[in-house]
Amino acid sequence: MNTDPAHAGLQGGHRTSVLVVDDDPHLLKALRITLQAHGYAVETAADGGTALRAASHHPPDVMILDLGLPDLDGAEVLQELRRWSSLPVLVLSARHGSSDKVDALDAGADDYITKPFGLDELLARLRALLRRVPEPESAPTVAASSFTVDLARRRVTKEGDAVRLTPTEWNILELLVRNPARLVTQQQLLLDVWGPAYQKEANYLRVYMAQLRRKLEADPGNPRHLITEPGVGYRFMP
């Protein structure tokens, strides 16, 4: 087994990506430096909304999540994340009560560590979580019957021809195809694509989903892949 710290974050030849979510800038900086020194690719977020957007647009291999965030409680972040993602989450908290631990685990956390914590313990918990995660494809391509989405190149083709999408259309499609067969709620799509101020503007989604179907579905009036769950959200069926 390779115990070199500089290679600890490598899985199958690629750098394991970690999203660290905490509103303490000093802790964020310390964790970024430590994790990068151990071979991890690190992104950070200081609030729940930013974390959810980052997790949907560029899904990490694992998330380290503080419960005490300025906009959303960590448990709320977990509950929303679990609507569309199964990525492993290690919760950090200064709360020592057993009820807080149970609440976090019930909301979807995979493990829990209380502050202050030792970095060796944190790294060991990360390694344990990552052992449960399948290795990602190096260049993921998602194929449907009438179109193909190359996520690495941000390219869509239909019957061999390139399809031009607007940035907004791409952002919606990417979130859906990264979560095949999973329901992605209207609120999550609006949050990720337009931001918190637009979470009640479901009409935006209807317009853009209609445009995507016209561009991608063989029969836009009877879509096979971009499916509406009325009043709830959308899902991509490969």
Phi and psi restraints in degrees (value plus and minus 20) as a CYANA .aco file:
   2 ASN   PHI    -100.4   -60.4
   2 ASN   PSI      99.6   139.6
   3 THR   PHI    -127.9   -87.9
   3 THR   PSI     -13.8    26.2
   4 ASP   PHI     -84.3   -44.3
   4 ASP   PSI     100.0   140.0
   5 PRO   PHI     -75.6   -35.6
   5 PRO   PSI     -52.8   -12.8
   6 ALA   PHI     -88.3   -48.3
   6 ALA   PSI     -35.8     4.2
   7 HIS   PHI    -133.0   -93.0
   7 HIS   PSI     -15.9    24.1
   8 ALA   PHI     -83.9   -43.9
   8 ALA   PSI     -49.4    -9.4
   9 GLY   PHI    -109.6   -69.6
   9 GLY   PSI      -8.2    31.8
  10 LEU   PHI    -112.8   -72.8
  10 LEU   PSI     114.0   154.0
  11 GLN   PHI    -151.4  -111.4
  11 GLN   PSI     100.0   140.0
  12 GLY   PHI      35.3    75.3
  12 GLY   PSI      10.9    50.9
  13 GLY   PHI      68.9   108.9
  13 GLY   PSI     -23.8    16.2
  14 HIS   PHI    -135.6   -95.6
  14 HIS   PSI     135.9   175.9
  15 ARG   PHI     -98.4   -58.4
  15 ARG   PSI     107.6   147.6
  16 THR   PHI     -88.8   -48.8
  16 THR   PSI     112.0   152.0
  17 SER   PHI    -116.6   -76.6
  17 SER   PSI     115.3   155.3
  18 VAL   PHI    -145.7  -105.7
  18 VAL   PSI     109.8   149.8
  19 LEU   PHI    -123.3   -83.3
  19 LEU   PSI      96.2   136.2
  20 VAL   PHI    -122.1   -82.1
  20 VAL   PSI     104.3   144.3
  21 VAL   PHI    -139.7   -99.7
  21 VAL   PSI      91.8   131.8
  22 ASP   PHI    -182.0  -142.0
  22 ASP   PSI     124.7   164.7
  23 ASP   PHI    -110.8   -70.8
  23 ASP   PSI     -16.8    23.2
  24 ASP   PHI    -112.8   -72.8
  24 ASP   PSI      87.3   127.3
  25 PRO   PHI     -82.2   -42.2
  25 PRO   PSI     -51.1   -11.1
  26 HIS   PHI     -89.3   -49.3
  26 HIS   PSI     -61.5   -21.5
  27 LEU   PHI     -88.1   -48.1
  27 LEU   PSI     -60.8   -20.8
  28 LEU   PHI     -77.4   -37.4
  28 LEU   PSI     -64.6   -24.6
  29 LYS   PHI     -84.7   -44.7
  29 LYS   PSI     -64.1   -24.1
  30 ALA   PHI     -83.5   -43.5
  30 ALA   PSI     -62.6   -22.6
  31 LEU   PHI     -89.1   -49.1
  31 LEU   PSI     -58.3   -18.3
  32 ARG   PHI     -79.7   -39.7
  32 ARG   PSI     -68.3   -28.3
  33 ILE   PHI     -82.7   -42.7
  33 ILE   PSI     -65.5   -25.5
  34 THR   PHI     -85.7   -45.7
  34 THR   PSI     -67.2   -27.2
  35 LEU   PHI     -87.4   -47.4
  35 LEU   PSI     -59.5   -19.5
  36 GLN   PHI     -83.8   -43.8
  36 GLN   PSI     -56.5   -16.5
  37 ALA   PHI     -85.3   -45.3
  37 ALA   PSI     -43.7    -3.7
  38 HIS   PHI    -117.5   -77.5
  38 HIS   PSI      -6.2    33.8
  39 GLY   PHI      73.9   113.9
  39 GLY   PSI     -15.6    24.4
  40 TYR   PHI    -106.9   -66.9
  40 TYR   PSI     129.4   169.4
  41 ALA   PHI    -111.1   -71.1
  41 ALA   PSI     104.8   144.8
  42 VAL   PHI    -139.9   -99.9
  42 VAL   PSI     110.8   150.8
  43 GLU   PHI    -139.2   -99.2
  43 GLU   PSI     133.2   173.2
  44 THR   PHI    -148.5  -108.5
  44 THR   PSI     135.7   175.7
  45 ALA   PHI    -165.5  -125.5
  45 ALA   PSI     121.6   161.6
  46 ALA   PHI    -122.0   -82.0
  46 ALA   PSI     -20.4    19.6
  47 ASP   PHI    -172.6  -132.6
  47 ASP   PSI     148.5   188.5
  48 GLY   PHI     -88.0   -48.0
  48 GLY   PSI     -60.9   -20.9
  49 GLY   PHI     -82.1   -42.1
  49 GLY   PSI     -64.6   -24.6
  50 THR   PHI     -82.6   -42.6
  50 THR   PSI     -59.1   -19.1
  51 ALA   PHI     -82.8   -42.8
  51 ALA   PSI     -64.4   -24.4
  52 LEU   PHI     -85.4   -45.4
  52 LEU   PSI     -60.0   -20.0
  53 ARG   PHI     -84.7   -44.7
  53 ARG   PSI     -62.9   -22.9
  54 ALA   PHI     -84.0   -44.0
  54 ALA   PSI     -60.7   -20.7
  55 ALA   PHI     -87.8   -47.8
  55 ALA   PSI     -48.8    -8.8
  56 SER   PHI    -105.7   -65.7
  56 SER   PSI     -57.5   -17.5
  57 HIS   PHI     -98.9   -58.9
  57 HIS   PSI     -58.1   -18.1
  58 HIS   PHI    -156.9  -116.9
  58 HIS   PSI      57.9    97.9
  59 PRO   PHI     -76.9   -36.9
  59 PRO   PSI     105.2   145.2
  60 PRO   PHI    -100.7   -60.7
  60 PRO   PSI     152.4   192.4
  61 ASP   PHI     -98.7   -58.7
  61 ASP   PSI     -48.1    -8.1
  62 VAL   PHI    -176.5  -136.5
  62 VAL   PSI     130.4   170.4
  63 MET   PHI    -138.6   -98.6
  63 MET   PSI     117.2   157.2
  64 ILE   PHI    -127.5   -87.5
  64 ILE   PSI      97.8   137.8
  65 LEU   PHI    -145.4  -105.4
  65 LEU   PSI     101.9   141.9
  66 ASP   PHI     -99.9   -59.9
  66 ASP   PSI     122.0   162.0
  67 LEU   PHI     -98.3   -58.3
  67 LEU   PSI     -50.3   -10.3
  68 GLY   PHI    -114.0   -74.0
  68 GLY   PSI      65.8   105.8
  69 LEU   PHI    -128.6   -88.6
  69 LEU   PSI     136.8   176.8
  70 PRO   PHI     -93.0   -53.0
  70 PRO   PSI     -47.1    -7.1
  71 ASP   PHI    -125.5   -85.5
  71 ASP   PSI     -66.1   -26.1
  72 LEU   PHI    -145.3  -105.3
  72 LEU   PSI     124.4   164.4
  73 ASP   PHI     -87.3   -47.3
  73 ASP   PSI     128.0   168.0
  74 GLY   PHI     -76.3   -36.3
  74 GLY   PSI     -53.9   -13.9
  75 ALA   PHI     -85.0   -45.0
  75 ALA   PSI     -55.5   -15.5
  76 GLU   PHI     -87.1   -47.1
  76 GLU   PSI     -59.6   -19.6
  77 VAL   PHI     -80.0   -40.0
  77 VAL   PSI     -65.0   -25.0
  78 LEU   PHI     -81.0   -41.0
  78 LEU   PSI     -66.0   -26.0
  79 GLN   PHI     -81.2   -41.2
  79 GLN   PSI     -61.0   -21.0
  80 GLU   PHI     -90.7   -50.7
  80 GLU   PSI     -62.4   -22.4
  81 LEU   PHI     -78.8   -38.8
  81 LEU   PSI     -60.5   -20.5
  82 ARG   PHI     -92.3   -52.3
  82 ARG   PSI     -27.6    12.4
  83 ARG   PHI     -88.9   -48.9
  83 ARG   PSI     -46.0    -6.0
  84 TRP   PHI    -161.9  -121.9
  84 TRP   PSI     -19.6    20.4
  85 SER   PHI    -163.2  -123.2
  85 SER   PSI     125.0   165.0
  86 SER   PHI    -133.4   -93.4
  86 SER   PSI      -1.7    38.3
  87 LEU   PHI     -81.6   -41.6
  87 LEU   PSI     124.2   164.2
  88 PRO   PHI     -88.2   -48.2
  88 PRO   PSI     120.9   160.9
  89 VAL   PHI    -148.3  -108.3
  89 VAL   PSI     105.0   145.0
  90 LEU   PHI    -123.9   -83.9
  90 LEU   PSI      97.7   137.7
  91 VAL   PHI    -109.3   -69.3
  91 VAL   PSI     116.4   156.4
  92 LEU   PHI    -129.8   -89.8
  92 LEU   PSI     121.5   161.5
  93 SER   PHI    -179.7  -139.7
  93 SER   PSI     126.3   166.3
  94 ALA   PHI    -105.6   -65.6
  94 ALA   PSI     -24.0    16.0
  95 ARG   PHI    -102.3   -62.3
  95 ARG   PSI     105.3   145.3
  96 HIS   PHI    -122.2   -82.2
  96 HIS   PSI     -25.7    14.3
  97 GLY   PHI     -89.4   -49.4
  97 GLY   PSI     124.9   164.9
  98 SER   PHI     -85.3   -45.3
  98 SER   PSI     -49.7    -9.7
  99 SER   PHI     -85.5   -45.5
  99 SER   PSI     -56.0   -16.0
 100 ASP   PHI     -84.6   -44.6
 100 ASP   PSI     -60.1   -20.1
 101 LYS   PHI     -84.0   -44.0
 101 LYS   PSI     -65.7   -25.7
 102 VAL   PHI     -82.8   -42.8
 102 VAL   PSI     -62.8   -22.8
 103 ASP   PHI     -80.5   -40.5
 103 ASP   PSI     -62.6   -22.6
 104 ALA   PHI     -85.0   -45.0
 104 ALA   PSI     -63.3   -23.3
 105 LEU   PHI     -86.6   -46.6
 105 LEU   PSI     -59.4   -19.4
 106 ASP   PHI     -84.8   -44.8
 106 ASP   PSI     -52.5   -12.5
 107 ALA   PHI     -95.4   -55.4
 107 ALA   PSI     -32.6     7.4
 108 GLY   PHI     105.9   145.9
 108 GLY   PSI     -13.9    26.1
 109 ALA   PHI     -88.1   -48.1
 109 ALA   PSI     128.6   168.6
 110 ASP   PHI    -115.1   -75.1
 110 ASP   PSI     -45.3    -5.3
 111 ASP   PHI    -177.8  -137.8
 111 ASP   PSI     149.6   189.6
 112 TYR   PHI    -167.3  -127.3
 112 TYR   PSI     114.3   154.3
 113 ILE   PHI    -159.8  -119.8
 113 ILE   PSI     117.5   157.5
 114 THR   PHI    -118.2   -78.2
 114 THR   PSI     128.4   168.4
 115 LYS   PHI    -104.8   -64.8
 115 LYS   PSI     124.3   164.3
 116 PRO   PHI     -95.4   -55.4
 116 PRO   PSI     132.2   172.2
 117 PHE   PHI    -152.7  -112.7
 117 PHE   PSI     138.0   178.0
 118 GLY   PHI    -105.9   -65.9
 118 GLY   PSI     120.9   160.9
 119 LEU   PHI     -84.4   -44.4
 119 LEU   PSI     -53.1   -13.1
 120 ASP   PHI     -82.2   -42.2
 120 ASP   PSI     -60.3   -20.3
 121 GLU   PHI     -87.0   -47.0
 121 GLU   PSI     -62.2   -22.2
 122 LEU   PHI     -79.9   -39.9
 122 LEU   PSI     -66.0   -26.0
 123 LEU   PHI     -83.8   -43.8
 123 LEU   PSI     -57.9   -17.9
 124 ALA   PHI     -86.1   -46.1
 124 ALA   PSI     -59.8   -19.8
 125 ARG   PHI     -84.5   -44.5
 125 ARG   PSI     -60.4   -20.4
 126 LEU   PHI     -81.0   -41.0
 126 LEU   PSI     -66.2   -26.2
 127 ARG   PHI     -80.7   -40.7
 127 ARG   PSI     -59.5   -19.5
 128 ALA   PHI     -84.8   -44.8
 128 ALA   PSI     -61.0   -21.0
 129 LEU   PHI     -85.1   -45.1
 129 LEU   PSI     -61.8   -21.8
 130 LEU   PHI     -91.5   -51.5
 130 LEU   PSI     -41.2    -1.2
 131 ARG   PHI     -85.8   -45.8
 131 ARG   PSI     -39.3     0.7
 132 ARG   PHI    -109.1   -69.1
 132 ARG   PSI     -26.5    13.5
 133 VAL   PHI    -119.7   -79.7
 133 VAL   PSI     108.2   148.2
 134 PRO   PHI     -86.2   -46.2
 134 PRO   PSI     128.5   168.5
 135 GLU   PHI     -88.5   -48.5
 135 GLU   PSI     114.9   154.9
 136 PRO   PHI     -94.6   -54.6
 136 PRO   PSI     139.4   179.4
 137 GLU   PHI     -91.0   -51.0
 137 GLU   PSI     124.9   164.9
 138 SER   PHI     -89.7   -49.7
 138 SER   PSI     -55.2   -15.2
 139 ALA   PHI    -158.2  -118.2
 139 ALA   PSI      61.5   101.5
 140 PRO   PHI     -85.3   -45.3
 140 PRO   PSI     111.6   151.6
 141 THR   PHI    -147.4  -107.4
 141 THR   PSI     110.5   150.5
 142 VAL   PHI    -131.6   -91.6
 142 VAL   PSI     103.8   143.8
 143 ALA   PHI    -132.5   -92.5
 143 ALA   PSI     111.2   151.2
 144 ALA   PHI    -132.4   -92.4
 144 ALA   PSI     158.0   198.0
 145 SER   PHI     -86.0   -46.0
 145 SER   PSI     -53.5   -13.5
 146 SER   PHI    -132.0   -92.0
 146 SER   PSI     -27.7    12.3
 147 PHE   PHI    -174.2  -134.2
 147 PHE   PSI     142.5   182.5
 148 THR   PHI    -151.1  -111.1
 148 THR   PSI     117.7   157.7
 149 VAL   PHI    -135.7   -95.7
 149 VAL   PSI      97.9   137.9
 150 ASP   PHI    -117.3   -77.3
 150 ASP   PSI      81.1   121.1
 151 LEU   PHI     -89.3   -49.3
 151 LEU   PSI     -53.1   -13.1
 152 ALA   PHI     -87.3   -47.3
 152 ALA   PSI     -60.5   -20.5
 153 ARG   PHI    -115.4   -75.4
 153 ARG   PSI     -22.8    17.2
 154 ARG   PHI      34.0    74.0
 154 ARG   PSI      32.0    72.0
 155 ARG   PHI    -152.4  -112.4
 155 ARG   PSI     118.9   158.9
 156 VAL   PHI    -142.4  -102.4
 156 VAL   PSI     115.0   155.0
 157 THR   PHI    -147.1  -107.1
 157 THR   PSI     128.5   168.5
 158 LYS   PHI    -151.3  -111.3
 158 LYS   PSI      98.6   138.6
 159 GLU   PHI      32.8    72.8
 159 GLU   PSI      19.5    59.5
 160 GLY   PHI      67.4   107.4
 160 GLY   PSI     -31.1     8.9
 161 ASP   PHI    -121.8   -81.8
 161 ASP   PSI     121.9   161.9
 162 ALA   PHI     -86.6   -46.6
 162 ALA   PSI     119.5   159.5
 163 VAL   PHI    -129.2   -89.2
 163 VAL   PSI     106.5   146.5
 164 ARG   PHI    -107.4   -67.4
 164 ARG   PSI     100.7   140.7
 165 LEU   PHI    -134.2   -94.2
 165 LEU   PSI     127.0   167.0
 166 THR   PHI     -92.6   -52.6
 166 THR   PSI     141.5   181.5
 167 PRO   PHI     -75.5   -35.5
 167 PRO   PSI     -58.0   -18.0
 168 THR   PHI     -88.0   -48.0
 168 THR   PSI     -63.1   -23.1
 169 GLU   PHI     -80.3   -40.3
 169 GLU   PSI     -62.8   -22.8
 170 TRP   PHI     -82.2   -42.2
 170 TRP   PSI     -65.0   -25.0
 171 ASN   PHI     -80.1   -40.1
 171 ASN   PSI     -60.1   -20.1
 172 ILE   PHI     -86.5   -46.5
 172 ILE   PSI     -68.5   -28.5
 173 LEU   PHI     -82.6   -42.6
 173 LEU   PSI     -62.4   -22.4
 174 GLU   PHI     -80.8   -40.8
 174 GLU   PSI     -65.0   -25.0
 175 LEU   PHI     -82.4   -42.4
 175 LEU   PSI     -59.7   -19.7
 176 LEU   PHI     -88.8   -48.8
 176 LEU   PSI     -66.5   -26.5
 177 VAL   PHI     -94.2   -54.2
 177 VAL   PSI     -41.4    -1.4
 178 ARG   PHI     -93.9   -53.9
 178 ARG   PSI     -29.7    10.3
 179 ASN   PHI    -149.5  -109.5
 179 ASN   PSI      42.1    82.1
 180 PRO   PHI     -78.6   -38.6
 180 PRO   PSI     114.2   154.2
 181 ALA   PHI      48.7    88.7
 181 ALA   PSI     -23.4    16.6
 182 ARG   PHI    -109.0   -69.0
 182 ARG   PSI     123.6   163.6
 183 LEU   PHI     -93.8   -53.8
 183 LEU   PSI     105.3   145.3
 184 VAL   PHI    -129.7   -89.7
 184 VAL   PSI     100.8   140.8
 185 THR   PHI     -92.0   -52.0
 185 THR   PSI     136.9   176.9
 186 GLN   PHI     -76.4   -36.4
 186 GLN   PSI     -62.6   -22.6
 187 GLN   PHI     -81.7   -41.7
 187 GLN   PSI     -60.1   -20.1
 188 GLN   PHI     -87.7   -47.7
 188 GLN   PSI     -63.1   -23.1
 189 LEU   PHI     -82.2   -42.2
 189 LEU   PSI     -64.9   -24.9
 190 LEU   PHI     -84.9   -44.9
 190 LEU   PSI     -60.3   -20.3
 191 LEU   PHI     -82.7   -42.7
 191 LEU   PSI     -67.3   -27.3
 192 ASP   PHI     -92.6   -52.6
 192 ASP   PSI     -57.4   -17.4
 193 VAL   PHI    -110.1   -70.1
 193 VAL   PSI     -61.0   -21.0
 194 TRP   PHI    -131.2   -91.2
 194 TRP   PSI     -43.5    -3.5
 195 GLY   PHI      87.4   127.4
 195 GLY   PSI     150.3   190.3
 196 PRO   PHI     -78.4   -38.4
 196 PRO   PSI     -50.9   -10.9
 197 ALA   PHI     -89.6   -49.6
 197 ALA   PSI     -30.8     9.2
 198 TYR   PHI    -133.1   -93.1
 198 TYR   PSI      -4.2    35.8
 199 GLN   PHI     -89.1   -49.1
 199 GLN   PSI     -27.6    12.4
 200 LYS   PHI    -129.7   -89.7
 200 LYS   PSI     -15.0    25.0
 201 GLU   PHI    -112.2   -72.2
 201 GLU   PSI      44.0    84.0
 202 ALA   PHI     -83.0   -43.0
 202 ALA   PSI     -42.7    -2.7
 203 ASN   PHI     -84.3   -44.3
 203 ASN   PSI     -48.8    -8.8
 204 TYR   PHI     -79.0   -39.0
 204 TYR   PSI     -65.9   -25.9
 205 LEU   PHI     -84.1   -44.1
 205 LEU   PSI     -62.6   -22.6
 206 ARG   PHI     -78.9   -38.9
 206 ARG   PSI     -62.7   -22.7
 207 VAL   PHI     -83.9   -43.9
 207 VAL   PSI     -68.1   -28.1
 208 TYR   PHI     -91.9   -51.9
 208 TYR   PSI     -54.3   -14.3
 209 MET   PHI     -85.3   -45.3
 209 MET   PSI     -57.9   -17.9
 210 ALA   PHI     -82.8   -42.8
 210 ALA   PSI     -60.1   -20.1
 211 GLN   PHI     -84.9   -44.9
 211 GLN   PSI     -63.1   -23.1
 212 LEU   PHI     -83.2   -43.2
 212 LEU   PSI     -60.9   -20.9
 213 ARG   PHI     -84.6   -44.6
 213 ARG   PSI     -59.6   -19.6
 214 ARG   PHI     -82.9   -42.9
 214 ARG   PSI     -55.9   -15.9
 215 LYS   PHI    -101.1   -61.1
 215 LYS   PSI     -49.1    -9.1
 216 LEU   PHI    -137.3   -97.3
 216 LEU   PSI     -54.4   -14.4
 217 GLU   PHI    -100.0   -60.0
 217 GLU   PSI     124.9   164.9
 218 ALA   PHI     -85.5   -45.5
 218 ALA   PSI     -57.7   -17.7
 219 ASP   PHI    -150.0  -110.0
 219 ASP   PSI      70.7   110.7
 220 PRO   PHI     -76.7   -36.7
 220 PRO   PSI     -50.3   -10.3
 221 GLY   PHI     -93.7   -53.7
 221 GLY   PSI     -40.3    -0.3
 222 ASN   PHI    -152.9  -112.9
 222 ASN   PSI      51.3    91.3
 223 PRO   PHI     -85.0   -45.0
 223 PRO   PSI     121.0   161.0
 224 ARG   PHI    -117.9   -77.9
 224 ARG   PSI     -43.7    -3.7
 225 HIS   PHI    -138.0   -98.0
 225 HIS   PSI     -57.2   -17.2
 226 LEU   PHI    -122.0   -82.0
 226 LEU   PSI      71.8   111.8
 227 ILE   PHI    -121.3   -81.3
 227 ILE   PSI     115.8   155.8
 228 THR   PHI    -111.7   -71.7
 228 THR   PSI     112.0   152.0
 229 GLU   PHI    -123.6   -83.6
 229 GLU   PSI      80.2   120.2
 230 PRO   PHI     -71.3   -31.3
 230 PRO   PSI     107.5   147.5
 231 GLY   PHI      56.0    96.0
 231 GLY   PSI     -21.3    18.7
 232 VAL   PHI    -141.8  -101.8
 232 VAL   PSI     -75.2   -35.2
 233 GLY   PHI     153.6   193.6
 233 GLY   PSI    -169.7  -129.7
 234 TYR   PHI    -159.8  -119.8
 234 TYR   PSI     138.9   178.9
 235 ARG   PHI    -164.1  -124.1
 235 ARG   PSI     130.3   170.3
 236 PHE   PHI    -119.1   -79.1
 236 PHE   PSI     102.8   142.8
 237 MET   PHI    -127.6   -87.6
 237 MET   PSI      94.1   134.1
